[in-house]
Amino acid sequence: MKKLNAGITAPKGYRAAGVFCGIKKKKLDLAMLTSDIPAQAAGAFTRNVVCAAPVHWDRRIIALGSPVSAVVINSGNANACTGKQGMEDTEAMAKLTGTLLGTPMDAVLICSTGVIGVPLPMEQVSSGITAASAELGRGSAKDDDAAQSILTTDTFIKQECVEIDIEGTPVRIAGIAKGSGMIHPNMATMLSFILTDAAVEEGLLQELLGSSIQDSYNMISIDGDTSTNDTVLALANGAAGNPVITRNSKHLETFTEAFDAVNASLARQIVLDGEGATKFIEARVSGAPSKEDARKLVKSVITSNLVKTAFFGEDANWGRILCAMGYSGAFFTPETTRLEISSAGGSLLLLDEGTPAGFDEAQALKVLKEREITITITLSDGSDSAAAWGCDLSYEYVKINGEYRT
């Protein structure tokens, strides 16, 4: 697997555009992604019972299993809790896109993100769709515009691209994402779009996505909130011309590893851009009795507000970590647990075999002063492991979300 300095249109057969249409005051606010060859599509969506209109639309399209030719994403307005009008507006977006591109409306996926409970300004949205369809193209400028157009409170674009070789044929997987707040395991206020030119057996892409999100987007947390619009979409158009990747293919492992790497990278980037965050926290556990227990343990650590505030205060209050593990619902033996924290500033042993390890506060502060910090949890209860990613909870987070609409 080779990481490329490239964007969402690096895989063959895809085009992109990002435009300003007036949903936001100034910034780019509507993106379009298209596949020249109708693509197999897969999707994963929020578990919030309050779902935005585009989520209902996309779930139906994915369930149909029909090929997809385009994805349209607007930012600045979530089109959530907008009643019958919201569904009609989503359908109108798909219909207009289909007309402009010469494709059925059921071959168009729609995503929205932004403020909840406000009807879409359809005049602006329609003009944006028309403009984006005319500006579709390939290359870094188009990639960056598309990645920028889907952001809300994000401070930087999030993209990833890798290339693998399948029997001498280069295959690429690229992705863009947005997310900065309302992020929590089991999908969050995030949108992610993965495009690949690989030829993949029908139905397999959905299986791969369902598995991939378990150790990527479902293992991140910023603030404990999940949203109405959370969506991950993946498209595979087969334009690379590789031998079809099947469930029994010898190339399945290679493709899966690359696919997972793109999703994990985008998930980490979302946490790195956490609203008001000053620390990026990775929690890793090994020696757990099961994968489920391992995931529960690290999720509990990175979602604990007491753990998050301790890291913001640069306080090595390790008891909060152990406490969060204790109420996680996972099995582990506290008496044999080992806790360490590490960063570019060094490493620090906090707990060894369930016994507090005396440590130097000056060294602890040196470790905790760094931007990226790893919590390493070593258990003796089994052989399973997991990782999760989170951030601290700062004063700035309260300010950003207290003034979100104003």
N, C-alpha and C positions, 0 to 999 in steps of 0.2 A: 504494500500500500504506500502510495506516494501522496504527500500533501501538496496541493497546488495553490499558488497565489492567484486565485481566480474566483469568479462569482457564480451567480445562479445560472447563467447561460453557458457555462463551460461544457456541460453535457451537450451532445449533438441534438439538433432538432428543436431547441427551445429558444424563445425570444421573450424579452421583458421590456417594460416601460414603467416609469414613475412620473406622475404629474401633480401639479397643484390645481385644484378645482374650486377651492373656496370653502371646504368643510372646516378647515383650520384657518386661522387668521393669515398665516404667511407660509408655513412649511408645506412641503410635498405631502399629499394626503390621499392619493389613489394609485394603486399599483395594478399591473396586469401581467400575468405570466401565461404564455401559450406554448403549445406543443404542435409542431407542424404535422406530426403523426398522432392520431388519437391514442391516448395513453391509458394504460391500466392505472387505476387510482385506488388509494387506500386512505383511511381516515381514522383518527382517534379524537374524542371530544370530551368536553367538560362533564363531570358527574353532578354538577349543580342542577337541581330540578328546575330552576329558573333558567331557561335557555333562550338565547337570542334567536331571532328569526333565521339568520344565515346558518346557524347550527342545525335547526330543523331541516332546512333546505339541503344542506350538505349530507346529513345523515341519510336522507332519502336517496340522493344521487349515488352515494357509496353503496347503499344496500341494493340498488338496481344492478350494480356491477357493470354498467355500460361504460364505454370509453369516454375519457374526458379530454377536452381540447384547450380549456382555458380556466384560469383562476383569477378572480377580481377581488381585490382587497382594498377597503377604505379605512382610514384612520380618522380619529376625531369624533366619531359617533358610532356607538356600539349597535345601534338598531336592536336594542334589547328592551323588553317590557314596553313595546310599542304596539301591541295588539294586532288586529287584523291588517292595519295599514303597514305594519312592519313586514309581514309576510308578502303583501302585495308589492311592496317596494323591492324586496329581495328578488321576487320573481321578475319584476320589471328590469332589474339590473342584469339578470341572466338572459332575459329575452333580447335586450338591446345588444349585449355582448355577442350573443349568437347571431343576430342579424348582421352586425358589423363584420364578424369573422366568417360568416357563412357556415355556421355549425349549429346543431340543435341546442336549444336552451338547456336541455337536460345534460348537455356535455360541458356545462359551465358551473364551476363551484364558486361560491361567494363567501367572503369573510369580512367581518367588520370589527372594529375595536375603538374604544373611546368612552364617551359619557353615556350612561344608561338612562333610558326613559325619555329620550328626545327623538322625535321623528327625523328621519333622514331628509336633508335638503335636496330633494330629488332633481331639481333643476341643475344644481351644481354637480351632483353625482353623475347625471346623464352626460353633461358636458365633459366631465373627467373621463368617463368611459370612452366617449368618442375621441377625445384627444389621445388617450393612451393607446387605443387601437391603431391610430395613425403614426404613433412614434415607436412602435415595437421594433426591437433590434437586439443585437448581441454585442458583448464587449463590456469592459469595466465601467464605462459611463452609464450604460443602461442598467447594469447590475447594481451599481451604487444607488441610482435613482429609485429602483424598485425596493431595495433594502431600506432606504430612507423613508419611503412613502408609507410604510406600515408601522412606523414608530409612534408612540404616544409620549410618555414621560421618559423614555429611553434617552441616554446621552451619547450612544454610539450605535452604529449599525452592526448587526451580528450576521456573519456569514462564514461558511466553511466549504471546502471542496477537496475531494480526494480522487485519486485515479488508481485503478487496479488493472491487472493484466489477466485476461481470460483466453487462454490458448492463442496468444499473440495479438489479441484484440484489446485495445485500450478501452476501458469502461470507466465512466466518470459518475460521481455522485456529488451533488452540490446542494446547499441549503441556505436559507435565510430565516431569521426569526426576529420576533419582538417580544419584549417582556422586561419589566423593571419593578413593578409592584403588583399586589394581589397575586403573589406566587406561593404555592403550597403543593405538597405531594398530591397525586391523583389529578394532575393537570391544573393549570393556573391561568392567570390573565396573560396568556401567551399565545402567540400564533407562530407556527413553524411550517415551512414549505420545503420539501425535499424533492429534487428532480434528479432522475438518473436516465441515461440512455441505454441502460441494460435491458436485454430481453429477459423477462421473468415469467415463469409459469403462471397462468391465470389463478388468482386467489392467493398465491404465495406472498405477494407484497403485503397484503393485509395481515397475514400471519406474522411476517417479519416485523411490521410496524407495531403490532400488538405486543410482541415480545420486547422490542427495542425500547419502548417508552417506560418499561418497568424499571430499567436501570439508568434512565436519563431524565426525562421530564418529570417522572414520578418520584425522583429522588432529590428534588430541589425545593427550597423554601426560602422566602424572603420575609413574609409577614403573617403567614397562616391563613390568608384569604384565598379562596378560589372564585373564579368569575363565571359570567354567563356566556362567554364567547370562546373559551379555550378550544383551540383546534390545532391538530397536526395533520397535514395532508402530504401524501407522497405520490409521485407520478413516475411511471416507468414506460418509456415509449419504444424501446428496442432499436433505436436509431444507430446504436454502436455496431450492430450486426454480429454480436457474440453468439456462441451456442447458447440456447435457452437455458437459463438457470432453473432447475427443477428441485423438488423436495429431495430427490435422490442424487442430485448433481454433485460431482466431486468439487465443483466450484462454489457450492452453496456457502461453505464456511468462510471462504475468502470474501465473498460478497457481503455476507452477514457482518463480518468483522468491520468492513469499511462502512457499511450502512449504520451500524451502531456507533462507530467513531464520529460520524458526522452529527448524529443526534446528541451524543454526549458532549461534544464540543459546543454545540449551540446551547445546550442546557447550562453548561458552565458559564458561557458568556452572559446568559440572562442573569445569573446570580452575581457575576462580576459587576453588572450594571444595576444592582439592587438600589432602590430608591433610598437616598441618603446614606448608603453603606460606606463604611470606612475600612471594613475588614471582609475578606473572602475566607470562609471557613469550610474546610473539607474534613469530614468525619469518616474514618475508616475503621472497620471492625473485622477481626479474623478470629477463628476458633469458635464460631457460633454453632449451635446444634442444628440449625437449619437455615436455608436462605431466607425464609420468611422472618425468622427471629433476627437475623442479621440486618435485614432491611428495617424492621421495626426499631431496632436499637439506634441505628444512625439517624433515622428520620426523627426520632424523639429528641435526640441531642440537638440537631440543627434547627428544630422548630421551637425549642424551649426559649421563651422570652428572657428567663433568668440567665441562661447560658449566653444568649445574644447580647444582653446588656453588660454582662461581665466582660465579654470580649471588647465591646465598645469602650468600657472603662479601663481596659488593659489590666484586668485583675485576674490573677490565676486562681480563681475560686472554683477549684476542680470538683468540689462537692456537688455543685449544680449539674455537672456532667453525669456523675454517678446517680444522682437523684432522678434525672431525666431518663436514664437507662432503666431505673427501677420501676417507673410507672409506664413504661413503653408497652407492657403486655407480653414482652418476650422473656424467654427463659435464659438465665445466665447465673453463674455463681459469683457473687460479689467478692467472696473470700479469696478467689484465685484470679481476680481481675487486675490487669495492668493498664495504666493510663499514661500517655505521654503527649506533649504538645511540641511542635517544631515549626520552624520558619527559616527564612534566610538569616535570622538573628541567632540561630542555634536550636538546641533541643533541650527539653526539660522533662525528667521523670517525675510524675506526680503521685502515682499509686503503684505499688509493686506487691503482687500476691495479696491484694486486699488490704495492704498496710500502707499508711501515708509515708511518702518518701520526703524527707526533709529537703527543701530546695532554697536556693538563694533568691530573694525577691528581686535583686538587681538583674540577675540573669533572666528571671521570669519576665521582667519588664522589657528586656532586650528582645526576647522572643515575641512578645505580644505587641511590640511597637510596629512590627512589619504588617504590610497590607494583606499578605496571604499566609494563612496559618492552617496547619494540619493537626487534627486530633487523632491519635492512634490508640485504638482500644484492642487489647489482646486478651482473649478469653481461652479457657481450657475445656470448653464444653462440646467441641465438635470440630468440623473442618470447613464450615461455610463462612463466606465473607461478603461484605457489601460496602459501598461508599455512597455518601450523600453530600450535597453541597448547599451551603447557606451563607448568611452574612450577619453582621451585627445589627442592632436596632439603635438608631441614633436620633438626636433631636431633629435633624434635618428631615427624617422620615415623617415625623408628625407635621412639620411645616408643609412639606410637599402635598401630603394628603389632606391636610386641613384647608388648603387653598386650591384644591384640584380644579374645581369648576370656575373659580374666579381668577 
